[in-house]
Amino acid sequence: MSGDNKVSDLLVIGGGINGCGIARDAVGRGLTVTLAEMNDLASATSSASTKLFHGGLRYLEYFEFRLVREALIERETLLRAMPHISWPMRFVLPYHADMRFEGDTPTSKLLSFVMPWMKGRRPAWLIRLGLFMYDTLGGRQILPSTSTVNLTHGPEGAPLNDKFSKAYEYSDCWIEDSRLVALNARDAVLRGATVLTRTKVVSADAADGIWTVTLQDTDTGATRTIRARMVVNAGGPWVGDILRQQIRSNSQDGVRLVRGSHIVTRRLFDHDKCYFFQGTDGRIMFAIPYETDFTLIGTTDQEHPDASVKPVCTPEEQQYMIDFVNGYLKEPISTDDIVWTYSGVRPLYDDGASSATAATRDYTLKLDDSAGAPALNIFGGKITTYRRLAESALDKIGERLDVKRGPWTAGVAMPGGDFPVGDVAKLIANLMTAYPFLNERWAKRLIRAYGTDARLMLGDATTPADLGQDFGGTLTAAEVDWLMEHEFACTAEDVLWRRSKLGLRQTDAAALDTYMAAARGKKKDIA
Ligand SMILES: Cc1cc2nc3c(=O)[nH]c(=O)nc-3n(C[C@H](O)[C@H](O)[C@H](O)COP(=O)(O)OP(=O)(O)OC[C@H]3O[C@@H](n4cnc5c(N)ncnc54)[C@H](O)[C@@H]3O)c2cc1C
């Protein structure tokens, strides 16, 4: 086992959105930062979300006003910082008198008390009130406000059952979740942080107020130690295990693991808006245009007690989601229409809520000195609030370390995102002019993934052949090299399912793995 005698300020455990967001913010404030991720970046919950920067309309029913307001304001801050991987979307919420509450929301209880004849019902005026609050709580500048939609004509009503004649339409944003994580890690490294993937924190021992952390290379099994003044436990679903097994803290804080699954089907409708469907069981379901040719449907709320059990979308969850959307669609779909599923585990703070749906989605940060050196444990959170969570984490870190600079991340572009919101079409056209061999679909994919960095990636190529081996689906060696060099990709899965969704296309995963293994071998030889 080798060791490093230098003492860094922070060791961040976990390369999901929260770990990477905190690492980026901390290094930008002058702290020395190392981040260790046991698998690939975003290999757990942060690549399995519904991929929305949203306030969370349904959380209003739980009176989560702080969370909703923070998230609503944050949508536009984030959109401006990353207009390549995030974009505005309109959500169509069809209304029908059958709509029901989940029984134990505070709103449902209040309504049953003051208007007992409304018990369990979610009336239209309440939805309008919620949407009014959604429009006004968050100080919108870019996103359009709520409107009413007549479903009896026009594209929004076309795929829906005729019983739906009216809908409300509101705004939220899309975000490429796993790319967001990779770009935060990339930016952290550009600012001086060290990011280690395939590196597991196996133990953390405190002596004289300093942590000695043992890291294991998960490919080779080799271990080494590093020393740090403070540990940030951003282990997501593993936050509780890390507390008990690695940090060995006395903290009584607990995590509630709630699985959420999605199905991806063939494309179900011909417009670019999303649907927000309400069920008769009080739950909601999104149906979202996905990767041009598909529709993304989700999600579920299932208790998932053990983080070490890989979450999968069970046949029951698949059927539940199919039945849910079939309550709305004119042409019912079946499990035969599913082309892919994914599943993730929400690491929620255990607030003692009765149901998984009701457990708080807000974040909780806990400073803990019980093991002999400071640790900060991160519970809960949303992709949408990751930047604010990181700022709150830095406030807490400042209670133990000398953090000299204040908040800086609002208004600072992510790599490739240094252009105005709304200029994507211009960037695509300019890229096609500079590289005439790109068709529109290819150029759009590159701008939506890399923004202004797309040109750096393509370099001085004048033909597709200049980009090297072709793996199908417009993926070339030049792009793979970029992802390995700048975005920590190591395997075909990292490239096809997290840095992109080219796994949904005709790509040659075996050839890609061979290419990447050889490239990794060459890198090791040089080192
Ligand atoms: C179904 C679903 C839908 C969602 N939809 C949305 C949405 O639309 N919008 C939104 O804002 N939020 C959404 N969320 C919430 C959001 O995805 C999560 O809050 C967020 O991804 C959690 O990030 P994290 O960094 O805490 O955890 P993770 O992404 O799970 O990261 C934790 C990392 O720690 C690593 N790790 C664990 N133990 C160790 C160790 N010992 N050593 C090294 N590394 C370790 C893991 O490998 C993992 O990569 C959704 C969540 C789910 C499950």
The ligand as an ORCA input file, in Angstrom:
! r2SCAN-3c Opt
* xyz 0 1
  C     -36.295      7.889    -10.188
  C     -35.699      9.206     -9.821
  C     -36.088     10.348    -10.492
  C     -35.530     11.569    -10.170
  N     -35.854     12.652    -10.910
  C     -35.315     13.850    -10.625
  C     -35.592     14.957    -11.455
  O     -36.262     14.851    -12.474
  N     -35.070     16.144    -11.104
  C     -34.287     16.300    -10.009
  O     -33.892     17.427     -9.735
  N     -33.953     15.249     -9.229
  C     -34.437     14.019     -9.516
  N     -34.110     12.930     -8.771
  C     -33.214     13.094     -7.619
  C     -31.740     13.045     -8.013
  O     -31.522     12.134     -9.047
  C     -30.885     12.674     -6.804
  O     -31.211     13.483     -5.709
  C     -29.401     12.840     -7.073
  O     -29.030     12.202     -8.269
  C     -28.588     12.257     -5.922
  O     -27.228     12.458     -6.229
  P     -26.102     11.978     -5.245
  O     -24.825     12.552     -5.734
  O     -26.469     12.285     -3.835
  O     -26.111     10.379     -5.336
  P     -25.526      9.400     -6.455
  O     -25.703      9.900     -7.810
  O     -26.065      8.040     -6.165
  O     -23.965      9.416     -6.178
  C     -23.378      8.747     -5.078
  C     -22.093      8.124     -5.572
  O     -21.326      7.669     -4.470
  C     -20.559      6.557     -4.913
  N     -20.070      5.835     -3.729
  C     -20.824      5.221     -2.789
  N     -20.010      4.660     -1.860
  C     -18.725      4.933     -2.216
  C     -17.445      4.620     -1.656
  N     -17.323      3.895     -0.537
  N     -16.339      5.074     -2.293
  C     -16.435      5.816     -3.441
  N     -17.631      6.121     -4.018
  C     -18.761      5.687     -3.403
  C     -21.559      5.782     -5.758
  O     -20.932      4.900     -6.646
  C     -22.335      6.894     -6.444
  O     -21.858      7.147     -7.770
  C     -34.604     11.667     -9.099
  C     -34.207     10.518     -8.426
  C     -34.727      9.291     -8.800
  C     -34.257      8.048     -8.132
*
